[in-house]
Amino acid sequence: MGIIEKIQQIQEELARTQKNKATEYHIGLLKGKLARYRQQLLEPPPGSSSSPGQGFEVQKSGDARVALIGFPSVGKSSLLSKITKTKSEVAQYAFTTLTSVPGVLEYNGSEIQILDLPGIIQGASEGKGRGRQVVATAKTADLILMVLDATKPDEQRAILERELEAVGIRLNKEKPNIVFNPKKTGGLKFNATSPPKYLNEKLVGDILKDYKIHNAEVLVRDENCTVEDFIDVINSSHRSYIPCLYCYNKIDAVSLEETDRLARLDHSVVISVSMGLGLDDLLERIWDDLSLLRIYTKPKGSAPDFTEPMVVRTARNTIENVCDSIHRDFKNKFKYALVWGASAKHSPQKCGLQHKVAEGDVVSIFTKS
């Protein structure tokens, strides 16, 4: 029996198993096996030089990368042509885009790489179409822009979320609060800061045995951590936690009530590419969801240039990262920085490498002679 057949068999057993307290343990073990087989499906075969899940080898550039994911003919190529200078081939039939087409969105002084990936179809996680290549490239994105047809949004969204989930992409989720340390000896040591609702030592131990892990320390720090969370921790090297913005296109083809419903959903924006509706809102949401901010550098004795900001990620907004962005030698010769703006207690404030800058700050860096 092949891996795909084993996956289907487990899925069928999960579907016919009633979910209740008595079956929680059995369902947990099935989910562990399912995740293990899915991972094997995406790994390169023995002796192979490339992975069946290998991406399109598009070099990452700019301040951030956004991957467009969606079914064929939902308007990804048209959207790319509207918001960047790239012209992706457009047609009203499936698989027009057969390779990854990179474009550059210039916004708020930043350059954001936009990848129009081939239309994903149901069964992508099993290698149908170019699905595995699509999801492998999507894992390198800083934001996934899921483009959906507003005339059939719920159906498309459910399928795409299921496919991305199956290949280890977690949308708009934080990493589980579980500490997992495999050991060479000592057996299983299971602890929790408070009694977990969905995990216990026996279930954790049996899931680990299925992965041929017999010695480990496990600490559950959140009582609401699920079996799926623990499986993700075991497979952490194959999991990507990526923010997702759901973009509902073709709102000109649905009612105002449906447009309003879609616009009120979490992490969602509504547009019509053909009519040019909502594109400004979309760009603003992309900027916000990427958590980018602008700072301005000020050379000694000169005024800052507010026409060319330096764009940094909120997660990497220290003076140390600013130094790295300017020149790799700056950090080694760093003496201090002067900062004007929202992050400064007074202007200017003398700061060290770990000071965190804020949107619109002006920074002047002084180095040792």
C-alpha positions as YAML, in Angstrom:
chain: A
units: angstrom
residues:
- id: 1
  name: MET
  ca: [0.00, 0.00, 0.00]
- id: 2
  name: GLY
  ca: [1.40, 3.39, -1.03]
- id: 3
  name: ILE
  ca: [1.56, 6.52, 1.15]
- id: 4
  name: ILE
  ca: [-1.40, 8.17, -0.61]
- id: 5
  name: GLU
  ca: [-3.52, 5.07, -0.01]
- id: 6
  name: LYS
  ca: [-2.50, 5.03, 3.67]
- id: 7
  name: ILE
  ca: [-3.43, 8.71, 3.98]
- id: 8
  name: GLN
  ca: [-6.82, 8.08, 2.40]
- id: 9
  name: GLN
  ca: [-7.41, 5.09, 4.70]
- id: 10
  name: ILE
  ca: [-6.69, 7.18, 7.81]
- id: 11
  name: GLN
  ca: [-8.87, 10.02, 6.54]
- id: 12
  name: GLU
  ca: [-11.74, 7.60, 6.01]
- id: 13
  name: GLU
  ca: [-11.32, 6.17, 9.50]
- id: 14
  name: LEU
  ca: [-11.27, 9.66, 11.00]
- id: 15
  name: ALA
  ca: [-14.44, 10.55, 9.08]
- id: 16
  name: ARG
  ca: [-16.39, 7.58, 10.39]
- id: 17
  name: THR
  ca: [-15.13, 7.80, 13.98]
- id: 18
  name: GLN
  ca: [-17.51, 9.65, 16.29]
- id: 19
  name: LYS
  ca: [-15.83, 12.42, 18.24]
- id: 20
  name: ASN
  ca: [-16.39, 12.06, 21.96]
- id: 21
  name: LYS
  ca: [-14.42, 11.60, 25.17]
- id: 22
  name: ALA
  ca: [-14.05, 7.87, 24.61]
- id: 23
  name: THR
  ca: [-12.53, 8.25, 21.14]
- id: 24
  name: GLU
  ca: [-10.18, 11.20, 21.84]
- id: 25
  name: TYR
  ca: [-7.16, 8.94, 22.37]
- id: 26
  name: HIS
  ca: [-7.75, 6.91, 19.19]
- id: 27
  name: ILE
  ca: [-8.34, 10.05, 17.10]
- id: 28
  name: GLY
  ca: [-5.14, 11.58, 18.48]
- id: 29
  name: LEU
  ca: [-3.07, 8.61, 17.37]
- id: 30
  name: LEU
  ca: [-4.68, 8.67, 13.91]
- id: 31
  name: LYS
  ca: [-3.86, 12.37, 13.52]
- id: 32
  name: GLY
  ca: [-0.25, 11.67, 14.46]
- id: 33
  name: LYS
  ca: [0.04, 8.94, 11.82]
- id: 34
  name: LEU
  ca: [-1.66, 11.17, 9.23]
- id: 35
  name: ALA
  ca: [0.82, 14.00, 9.80]
- id: 36
  name: ARG
  ca: [3.76, 11.57, 9.55]
- id: 37
  name: TYR
  ca: [2.57, 10.11, 6.23]
- id: 38
  name: ARG
  ca: [1.88, 13.55, 4.80]
- id: 39
  name: GLN
  ca: [5.39, 14.61, 5.67]
- id: 40
  name: GLN
  ca: [6.83, 11.50, 3.97]
- id: 41
  name: LEU
  ca: [4.85, 12.38, 0.86]
- id: 42
  name: LEU
  ca: [6.58, 15.75, 0.63]
- id: 43
  name: GLU
  ca: [10.10, 14.50, 1.36]
- id: 44
  name: PRO
  ca: [12.51, 13.65, -1.47]
- id: 45
  name: PRO
  ca: [12.77, 9.96, -2.33]
- id: 46
  name: PRO
  ca: [15.99, 8.19, -1.30]
- id: 47
  name: GLY
  ca: [18.84, 9.01, -3.67]
- id: 48
  name: SER
  ca: [16.95, 11.92, -5.23]
- id: 49
  name: SER
  ca: [18.75, 15.23, -5.66]
- id: 50
  name: SER
  ca: [15.55, 17.28, -5.56]
- id: 51
  name: SER
  ca: [12.39, 17.26, -3.54]
- id: 52
  name: PRO
  ca: [8.96, 16.68, -5.04]
- id: 53
  name: GLY
  ca: [7.96, 19.70, -3.01]
- id: 54
  name: GLN
  ca: [10.77, 21.87, -4.41]
- id: 55
  name: GLY
  ca: [9.80, 25.47, -5.13]
- id: 56
  name: PHE
  ca: [10.32, 27.60, -8.20]
- id: 57
  name: GLU
  ca: [13.75, 28.89, -7.11]
- id: 58
  name: VAL
  ca: [12.71, 32.55, -7.31]
- id: 59
  name: GLN
  ca: [15.34, 34.62, -5.53]
- id: 60
  name: LYS
  ca: [13.92, 36.54, -2.62]
- id: 61
  name: SER
  ca: [14.35, 40.28, -2.99]
- id: 62
  name: GLY
  ca: [13.00, 43.57, -1.66]
- id: 63
  name: ASP
  ca: [11.80, 44.34, 1.84]
- id: 64
  name: ALA
  ca: [9.28, 41.46, 2.02]
- id: 65
  name: ARG
  ca: [7.71, 38.67, -0.05]
- id: 66
  name: VAL
  ca: [3.98, 38.14, -0.67]
- id: 67
  name: ALA
  ca: [2.70, 34.95, -2.31]
- id: 68
  name: LEU
  ca: [-0.57, 35.03, -4.25]
- id: 69
  name: ILE
  ca: [-2.45, 31.77, -3.71]
- id: 70
  name: GLY
  ca: [-5.74, 30.93, -5.36]
- id: 71
  name: PHE
  ca: [-7.66, 28.76, -7.76]
- id: 72
  name: PRO
  ca: [-7.15, 29.19, -11.50]
- id: 73
  name: SER
  ca: [-8.85, 32.23, -13.02]
- id: 74
  name: VAL
  ca: [-9.69, 34.04, -9.77]
- id: 75
  name: GLY
  ca: [-7.80, 37.13, -10.92]
- id: 76
  name: LYS
  ca: [-4.30, 36.75, -9.48]
- id: 77
  name: SER
  ca: [-2.52, 37.61, -12.71]
- id: 78
  name: SER
  ca: [-4.78, 40.61, -13.31]
- id: 79
  name: LEU
  ca: [-4.18, 41.81, -9.75]
- id: 80
  name: LEU
  ca: [-0.41, 41.48, -10.16]
- id: 81
  name: SER
  ca: [-0.57, 43.55, -13.34]
- id: 82
  name: LYS
  ca: [-2.61, 46.24, -11.54]
- id: 83
  name: ILE
  ca: [-0.43, 46.69, -8.45]
- id: 84
  name: THR
  ca: [3.03, 46.09, -9.98]
- id: 85
  name: LYS
  ca: [4.79, 46.80, -13.25]
- id: 86
  name: THR
  ca: [4.87, 43.10, -14.08]
- id: 87
  name: LYS
  ca: [2.68, 41.79, -16.88]
- id: 88
  name: SER
  ca: [1.56, 38.26, -16.10]
- id: 89
  name: GLU
  ca: [-0.27, 36.41, -18.88]
- id: 90
  name: VAL
  ca: [-4.02, 36.69, -18.31]
- id: 91
  name: ALA
  ca: [-6.79, 34.45, -19.60]
- id: 92
  name: GLN
  ca: [-10.10, 33.02, -18.41]
- id: 93
  name: TYR
  ca: [-9.02, 29.37, -18.28]
- id: 94
  name: ALA
  ca: [-7.11, 27.22, -15.85]
- id: 95
  name: PHE
  ca: [-3.30, 27.04, -15.55]
- id: 96
  name: THR
  ca: [-2.48, 30.14, -17.61]
- id: 97
  name: THR
  ca: [0.33, 30.80, -15.13]
- id: 98
  name: LEU
  ca: [2.64, 27.78, -15.32]
- id: 99
  name: THR
  ca: [5.65, 29.25, -13.51]
- id: 100
  name: SER
  ca: [6.11, 31.68, -10.66]
- id: 101
  name: VAL
  ca: [5.95, 35.29, -11.92]
- id: 102
  name: PRO
  ca: [7.67, 37.81, -9.61]
- id: 103
  name: GLY
  ca: [6.62, 41.45, -9.54]
- id: 104
  name: VAL
  ca: [7.59, 44.39, -7.35]
- id: 105
  name: LEU
  ca: [5.05, 46.48, -5.46]
- id: 106
  name: GLU
  ca: [6.40, 49.92, -4.60]
- id: 107
  name: TYR
  ca: [4.54, 51.23, -1.57]
- id: 108
  name: ASN
  ca: [5.42, 53.66, 1.25]
- id: 109
  name: GLY
  ca: [9.01, 53.74, 0.05]
- id: 110
  name: SER
  ca: [9.31, 49.95, 0.20]
- id: 111
  name: GLU
  ca: [9.81, 47.31, -2.46]
- id: 112
  name: ILE
  ca: [7.62, 44.27, -1.83]
- id: 113
  name: GLN
  ca: [8.13, 41.19, -3.97]
- id: 114
  name: ILE
  ca: [4.82, 39.73, -5.16]
- id: 115
  name: LEU
  ca: [4.80, 36.17, -6.49]
- id: 116
  name: ASP
  ca: [1.95, 35.07, -8.72]
- id: 117
  name: LEU
  ca: [2.03, 31.30, -8.22]
- id: 118
  name: PRO
  ca: [0.25, 28.81, -10.50]
- id: 119
  name: GLY
  ca: [-3.40, 28.21, -9.65]
- id: 120
  name: ILE
  ca: [-3.65, 25.70, -6.84]
- id: 121
  name: ILE
  ca: [-6.21, 22.92, -7.09]
- id: 122
  name: GLN
  ca: [-7.80, 20.45, -4.73]
- id: 123
  name: GLY
  ca: [-5.35, 17.64, -4.02]
- id: 124
  name: ALA
  ca: [-2.25, 19.85, -4.20]
- id: 125
  name: SER
  ca: [-0.87, 18.28, -1.03]
- id: 126
  name: GLU
  ca: [-0.94, 14.91, -2.83]
- id: 127
  name: GLY
  ca: [1.10, 16.25, -5.73]
- id: 128
  name: LYS
  ca: [-1.72, 16.97, -8.21]
- id: 129
  name: GLY
  ca: [-1.07, 19.71, -10.74]
- id: 130
  name: ARG
  ca: [1.85, 21.84, -9.56]
- id: 131
  name: GLY
  ca: [0.50, 21.92, -6.05]
- id: 132
  name: ARG
  ca: [3.62, 20.79, -4.21]
- id: 133
  name: GLN
  ca: [5.77, 23.36, -5.99]
- id: 134
  name: VAL
  ca: [3.23, 26.05, -5.15]
- id: 135
  name: VAL
  ca: [3.14, 25.29, -1.45]
- id: 136
  name: ALA
  ca: [6.93, 24.89, -1.20]
- id: 137
  name: THR
  ca: [7.37, 28.40, -2.57]
- id: 138
  name: ALA
  ca: [4.54, 29.73, -0.42]
- id: 139
  name: LYS
  ca: [6.46, 28.64, 2.70]
- id: 140
  name: THR
  ca: [9.12, 31.25, 1.91]
- id: 141
  name: ALA
  ca: [6.58, 34.11, 1.95]
- id: 142
  name: ASP
  ca: [6.23, 36.73, 4.68]
- id: 143
  name: LEU
  ca: [2.52, 37.02, 3.86]
- id: 144
  name: ILE
  ca: [0.11, 34.85, 1.92]
- id: 145
  name: LEU
  ca: [-2.49, 36.75, -0.08]
- id: 146
  name: MET
  ca: [-5.25, 34.22, -0.71]
- id: 147
  name: VAL
  ca: [-7.27, 35.46, -3.70]
- id: 148
  name: LEU
  ca: [-10.81, 34.08, -3.68]
- id: 149
  name: ASP
  ca: [-13.78, 34.36, -6.03]
- id: 150
  name: ALA
  ca: [-16.47, 36.33, -4.17]
- id: 151
  name: THR
  ca: [-19.17, 34.30, -5.95]
- id: 152
  name: LYS
  ca: [-17.98, 31.07, -4.25]
- id: 153
  name: PRO
  ca: [-15.80, 32.24, -1.36]
- id: 154
  name: ASP
  ca: [-16.50, 29.72, 1.39]
- id: 155
  name: GLU
  ca: [-15.98, 26.66, -0.83]
- id: 156
  name: GLN
  ca: [-12.66, 27.90, -2.25]
- id: 157
  name: ARG
  ca: [-11.36, 29.12, 1.10]
- id: 158
  name: ALA
  ca: [-12.10, 25.80, 2.83]
- id: 159
  name: ILE
  ca: [-10.28, 23.80, 0.15]
- id: 160
  name: LEU
  ca: [-7.22, 26.06, 0.07]
- id: 161
  name: GLU
  ca: [-6.93, 26.18, 3.87]
- id: 162
  name: ARG
  ca: [-7.15, 22.40, 3.99]
- id: 163
  name: GLU
  ca: [-4.46, 21.98, 1.33]
- id: 164
  name: LEU
  ca: [-2.09, 24.45, 2.99]
- id: 165
  name: GLU
  ca: [-2.73, 22.89, 6.40]
- id: 166
  name: ALA
  ca: [-1.87, 19.45, 4.98]
- id: 167
  name: VAL
  ca: [1.58, 20.62, 3.86]
- id: 168
  name: GLY
  ca: [2.45, 22.32, 7.13]
- id: 169
  name: ILE
  ca: [1.47, 25.94, 6.47]
- id: 170
  name: ARG
  ca: [-0.35, 27.45, 9.45]
- id: 171
  name: LEU
  ca: [-2.31, 30.58, 8.61]
- id: 172
  name: ASN
  ca: [-2.66, 33.40, 11.16]
- id: 173
  name: LYS
  ca: [-1.55, 31.14, 14.01]
- id: 174
  name: GLU
  ca: [1.11, 31.39, 16.70]
- id: 175
  name: LYS
  ca: [3.54, 28.56, 17.40]
- id: 176
  name: PRO
  ca: [2.17, 26.19, 20.08]
- id: 177
  name: ASN
  ca: [3.35, 26.93, 23.61]
- id: 178
  name: ILE
  ca: [4.97, 23.53, 24.08]
- id: 179
  name: VAL
  ca: [8.61, 22.80, 24.89]
- id: 180
  name: PHE
  ca: [9.86, 19.60, 23.23]
- id: 181
  name: ASN
  ca: [13.41, 18.34, 23.70]
- id: 182
  name: PRO
  ca: [14.34, 14.90, 22.30]
- id: 183
  name: LYS
  ca: [16.95, 13.10, 24.41]
- id: 184
  name: LYS
  ca: [19.24, 10.11, 23.94]
- id: 185
  name: THR
  ca: [18.22, 8.43, 27.22]
- id: 186
  name: GLY
  ca: [15.87, 8.85, 30.15]
- id: 187
  name: GLY
  ca: [12.52, 7.90, 28.66]
- id: 188
  name: LEU
  ca: [9.63, 10.37, 28.51]
- id: 189
  name: LYS
  ca: [9.38, 13.20, 31.04]
- id: 190
  name: PHE
  ca: [5.99, 14.90, 30.68]
- id: 191
  name: ASN
  ca: [5.07, 18.05, 32.60]
- id: 192
  name: ALA
  ca: [2.52, 20.85, 32.31]
- id: 193
  name: THR
  ca: [2.15, 24.24, 33.98]
- id: 194
  name: SER
  ca: [-1.57, 23.44, 34.45]
- id: 195
  name: PRO
  ca: [-3.57, 20.28, 33.64]
- id: 196
  name: PRO
  ca: [-3.96, 20.10, 29.82]
- id: 197
  name: LYS
  ca: [-7.48, 19.65, 28.48]
- id: 198
  name: TYR
  ca: [-6.54, 17.61, 25.41]
- id: 199
  name: LEU
  ca: [-3.15, 16.04, 26.13]
- id: 200
  name: ASN
  ca: [-1.89, 13.52, 28.63]
- id: 201
  name: GLU
  ca: [1.33, 11.57, 29.19]
- id: 202
  name: LYS
  ca: [0.07, 8.31, 27.65]
- id: 203
  name: LEU
  ca: [-1.20, 9.98, 24.45]
- id: 204
  name: VAL
  ca: [1.98, 12.05, 24.08]
- id: 205
  name: GLY
  ca: [4.14, 8.97, 24.65]
- id: 206
  name: ASP
  ca: [2.29, 6.84, 22.09]
- id: 207
  name: ILE
  ca: [2.40, 9.60, 19.45]
- id: 208
  name: LEU
  ca: [6.16, 9.88, 20.01]
- id: 209
  name: LYS
  ca: [6.58, 6.11, 19.70]
- id: 210
  name: ASP
  ca: [4.92, 6.28, 16.28]
- id: 211
  name: TYR
  ca: [7.68, 8.74, 15.33]
- id: 212
  name: LYS
  ca: [10.24, 6.34, 16.87]
- id: 213
  name: ILE
  ca: [11.05, 8.85, 19.64]
- id: 214
  name: HIS
  ca: [11.40, 7.10, 23.01]
- id: 215
  name: ASN
  ca: [13.32, 9.67, 25.05]
- id: 216
  name: ALA
  ca: [12.19, 13.28, 25.37]
- id: 217
  name: GLU
  ca: [11.21, 16.09, 27.70]
- id: 218
  name: VAL
  ca: [7.79, 17.64, 27.05]
- id: 219
  name: LEU
  ca: [6.45, 20.72, 28.84]
- id: 220
  name: VAL
  ca: [2.95, 21.93, 27.96]
- id: 221
  name: ARG
  ca: [2.63, 25.60, 28.88]
- id: 222
  name: ASP
  ca: [-0.93, 26.17, 27.70]
- id: 223
  name: GLU
  ca: [-3.80, 24.01, 28.93]
- id: 224
  name: ASN
  ca: [-5.62, 24.52, 25.60]
- id: 225
  name: CYS
  ca: [-2.85, 22.97, 23.47]
- id: 226
  name: THR
  ca: [-4.33, 20.27, 21.23]
- id: 227
  name: VAL
  ca: [-3.08, 17.02, 19.73]
- id: 228
  name: GLU
  ca: [-2.56, 18.90, 16.46]
- id: 229
  name: ASP
  ca: [-0.42, 21.46, 18.29]
- id: 230
  name: PHE
  ca: [1.80, 18.75, 19.75]
- id: 231
  name: ILE
  ca: [2.18, 17.05, 16.35]
- id: 232
  name: ASP
  ca: [3.20, 20.41, 14.89]
- id: 233
  name: VAL
  ca: [5.87, 20.78, 17.58]
- id: 234
  name: ILE
  ca: [7.29, 17.34, 16.73]
- id: 235
  name: ASN
  ca: [7.40, 18.39, 13.06]
- id: 236
  name: SER
  ca: [8.49, 21.98, 13.77]
- id: 237
  name: SER
  ca: [11.16, 22.00, 11.06]
- id: 238
  name: HIS
  ca: [8.43, 21.35, 8.49]
- id: 239
  name: ARG
  ca: [5.92, 23.90, 9.81]
- id: 240
  name: SER
  ca: [5.60, 27.51, 8.68]
- id: 241
  name: TYR
  ca: [3.49, 30.05, 10.58]
- id: 242
  name: ILE
  ca: [2.55, 32.72, 8.07]
- id: 243
  name: PRO
  ca: [0.04, 35.59, 8.25]
- id: 244
  name: CYS
  ca: [-2.69, 35.35, 5.61]
- id: 245
  name: LEU
  ca: [-4.86, 38.06, 4.11]
- id: 246
  name: TYR
  ca: [-8.02, 36.77, 2.41]
- id: 247
  name: CYS
  ca: [-8.74, 38.85, -0.69]
- id: 248
  name: TYR
  ca: [-12.24, 38.42, -2.13]
- id: 249
  name: ASN
  ca: [-12.23, 39.45, -5.80]
- id: 250
  name: LYS
  ca: [-15.18, 40.03, -8.17]
- id: 251
  name: ILE
  ca: [-17.39, 41.82, -5.61]
- id: 252
  name: ASP
  ca: [-19.08, 43.51, -8.57]
- id: 253
  name: ALA
  ca: [-20.74, 40.13, -9.23]
- id: 254
  name: VAL
  ca: [-22.33, 39.72, -5.75]
- id: 255
  name: SER
  ca: [-24.86, 41.66, -3.67]
- id: 256
  name: LEU
  ca: [-24.00, 44.50, -1.32]
- id: 257
  name: GLU
  ca: [-25.08, 42.29, 1.60]
- id: 258
  name: GLU
  ca: [-22.64, 39.54, 0.59]
- id: 259
  name: THR
  ca: [-19.86, 42.10, 0.05]
- id: 260
  name: ASP
  ca: [-20.49, 43.47, 3.54]
- id: 261
  name: ARG
  ca: [-20.41, 39.95, 5.03]
- id: 262
  name: LEU
  ca: [-17.08, 39.14, 3.40]
- id: 263
  name: ALA
  ca: [-15.56, 42.50, 4.37]
- id: 264
  name: ARG
  ca: [-16.39, 41.87, 8.05]
- id: 265
  name: LEU
  ca: [-14.59, 38.52, 8.19]
- id: 266
  name: ASP
  ca: [-11.28, 38.45, 10.07]
- id: 267
  name: HIS
  ca: [-8.12, 39.09, 8.02]
- id: 268
  name: SER
  ca: [-10.22, 39.92, 4.95]
- id: 269
  name: VAL
  ca: [-10.47, 42.59, 2.26]
- id: 270
  name: VAL
  ca: [-12.87, 42.90, -0.69]
- id: 271
  name: ILE
  ca: [-11.93, 44.09, -4.19]
- id: 272
  name: SER
  ca: [-12.87, 44.08, -7.84]
- id: 273
  name: VAL
  ca: [-9.77, 44.01, -10.02]
- id: 274
  name: SER
  ca: [-11.74, 44.55, -13.24]
- id: 275
  name: MET
  ca: [-13.42, 47.70, -11.85]
- id: 276
  name: GLY
  ca: [-10.48, 48.89, -9.76]
- id: 277
  name: LEU
  ca: [-12.46, 48.77, -6.50]
- id: 278
  name: GLY
  ca: [-10.75, 48.40, -3.11]
- id: 279
  name: LEU
  ca: [-7.17, 48.26, -4.41]
- id: 280
  name: ASP
  ca: [-5.96, 51.11, -2.18]
- id: 281
  name: ASP
  ca: [-7.42, 49.36, 0.86]
- id: 282
  name: LEU
  ca: [-5.72, 46.14, -0.22]
- id: 283
  name: LEU
  ca: [-2.29, 47.79, -0.44]
- id: 284
  name: GLU
  ca: [-2.73, 49.36, 2.99]
- id: 285
  name: ARG
  ca: [-3.68, 45.99, 4.48]
- id: 286
  name: ILE
  ca: [-0.67, 44.30, 2.86]
- id: 287
  name: TRP
  ca: [1.61, 46.92, 4.44]
- id: 288
  name: ASP
  ca: [-0.01, 46.53, 7.86]
- id: 289
  name: ASP
  ca: [-0.02, 42.72, 7.80]
- id: 290
  name: LEU
  ca: [3.66, 42.63, 6.83]
- id: 291
  name: SER
  ca: [4.40, 44.71, 9.97]
- id: 292
  name: LEU
  ca: [6.73, 47.05, 8.10]
- id: 293
  name: LEU
  ca: [7.80, 50.46, 9.33]
- id: 294
  name: ARG
  ca: [9.78, 53.37, 7.89]
- id: 295
  name: ILE
  ca: [12.72, 55.12, 9.49]
- id: 296
  name: TYR
  ca: [14.95, 57.86, 8.13]
- id: 297
  name: THR
  ca: [18.71, 58.15, 8.49]
- id: 298
  name: LYS
  ca: [20.45, 61.41, 9.27]
- id: 299
  name: PRO
  ca: [24.13, 61.83, 8.37]
- id: 300
  name: LYS
  ca: [26.15, 63.94, 10.81]
- id: 301
  name: GLY
  ca: [25.74, 67.64, 10.04]
- id: 302
  name: SER
  ca: [23.00, 67.07, 7.45]
- id: 303
  name: ALA
  ca: [19.22, 67.05, 7.43]
- id: 304
  name: PRO
  ca: [17.43, 63.70, 7.08]
- id: 305
  name: ASP
  ca: [16.17, 62.73, 3.62]
- id: 306
  name: PHE
  ca: [12.45, 62.08, 4.02]
- id: 307
  name: THR
  ca: [12.09, 61.01, 0.39]
- id: 308
  name: GLU
  ca: [13.97, 57.71, 0.84]
- id: 309
  name: PRO
  ca: [12.98, 55.81, 4.00]
- id: 310
  name: MET
  ca: [14.68, 52.69, 5.25]
- id: 311
  name: VAL
  ca: [12.08, 49.93, 5.63]
- id: 312
  name: VAL
  ca: [12.46, 47.43, 8.48]
- id: 313
  name: ARG
  ca: [10.29, 44.69, 9.95]
- id: 314
  name: THR
  ca: [8.64, 45.41, 13.31]
- id: 315
  name: ALA
  ca: [10.15, 42.14, 14.58]
- id: 316
  name: ARG
  ca: [13.63, 43.41, 13.62]
- id: 317
  name: ASN
  ca: [13.37, 47.06, 14.60]
- id: 318
  name: THR
  ca: [16.45, 47.47, 16.79]
- id: 319
  name: ILE
  ca: [19.32, 49.83, 16.11]
- id: 320
  name: GLU
  ca: [21.46, 46.71, 15.66]
- id: 321
  name: ASN
  ca: [19.32, 45.60, 12.71]
- id: 322
  name: VAL
  ca: [19.39, 49.12, 11.30]
- id: 323
  name: CYS
  ca: [23.21, 48.93, 11.37]
- id: 324
  name: ASP
  ca: [23.13, 45.58, 9.57]
- id: 325
  name: SER
  ca: [20.85, 47.04, 6.89]
- id: 326
  name: ILE
  ca: [23.21, 49.95, 6.23]
- id: 327
  name: HIS
  ca: [26.52, 48.05, 6.25]
- id: 328
  name: ARG
  ca: [27.72, 44.90, 7.99]
- id: 329
  name: ASP
  ca: [30.73, 46.75, 9.47]
- id: 330
  name: PHE
  ca: [28.58, 49.39, 11.19]
- id: 331
  name: LYS
  ca: [27.71, 47.16, 14.12]
- id: 332
  name: ASN
  ca: [31.35, 46.32, 14.86]
- id: 333
  name: LYS
  ca: [32.34, 50.02, 14.84]
- id: 334
  name: PHE
  ca: [29.16, 51.21, 16.59]
- id: 335
  name: LYS
  ca: [29.57, 53.84, 19.29]
- id: 336
  name: TYR
  ca: [26.02, 55.13, 19.86]
- id: 337
  name: ALA
  ca: [22.95, 56.36, 17.99]
- id: 338
  name: LEU
  ca: [20.83, 59.48, 18.28]
- id: 339
  name: VAL
  ca: [17.12, 58.92, 17.74]
- id: 340
  name: TRP
  ca: [14.38, 61.46, 17.12]
- id: 341
  name: GLY
  ca: [10.74, 60.38, 17.04]
- id: 342
  name: ALA
  ca: [8.10, 58.24, 18.72]
- id: 343
  name: SER
  ca: [10.54, 55.72, 20.26]
- id: 344
  name: ALA
  ca: [12.65, 58.43, 21.93]
- id: 345
  name: LYS
  ca: [11.90, 59.59, 25.47]
- id: 346
  name: HIS
  ca: [13.37, 62.96, 24.50]
- id: 347
  name: SER
  ca: [14.66, 64.23, 21.17]
- id: 348
  name: PRO
  ca: [17.31, 63.33, 20.44]
- id: 349
  name: GLN
  ca: [17.83, 60.31, 22.70]
- id: 350
  name: LYS
  ca: [21.24, 58.66, 22.91]
- id: 351
  name: CYS
  ca: [20.68, 54.93, 22.36]
- id: 352
  name: GLY
  ca: [22.48, 51.61, 22.18]
- id: 353
  name: LEU
  ca: [22.17, 48.67, 19.79]
- id: 354
  name: GLN
  ca: [19.09, 47.17, 21.47]
- id: 355
  name: HIS
  ca: [16.93, 50.29, 21.29]
- id: 356
  name: LYS
  ca: [13.74, 49.64, 19.29]
- id: 357
  name: VAL
  ca: [12.81, 52.24, 16.69]
- id: 358
  name: ALA
  ca: [9.27, 53.18, 15.71]
- id: 359
  name: GLU
  ca: [7.47, 54.30, 12.53]
- id: 360
  name: GLY
  ca: [8.86, 57.62, 11.27]
- id: 361
  name: ASP
  ca: [11.91, 57.75, 13.57]
- id: 362
  name: VAL
  ca: [15.03, 59.60, 12.47]
- id: 363
  name: VAL
  ca: [18.28, 57.81, 13.32]
- id: 364
  name: SER
  ca: [21.85, 59.08, 13.29]
- id: 365
  name: ILE
  ca: [24.55, 56.46, 13.93]
- id: 366
  name: PHE
  ca: [27.99, 57.33, 15.28]
- id: 367
  name: THR
  ca: [30.92, 54.95, 14.88]
- id: 368
  name: LYS
  ca: [34.33, 54.62, 16.45]
- id: 369
  name: SER
  ca: [37.13, 56.24, 14.49]
...
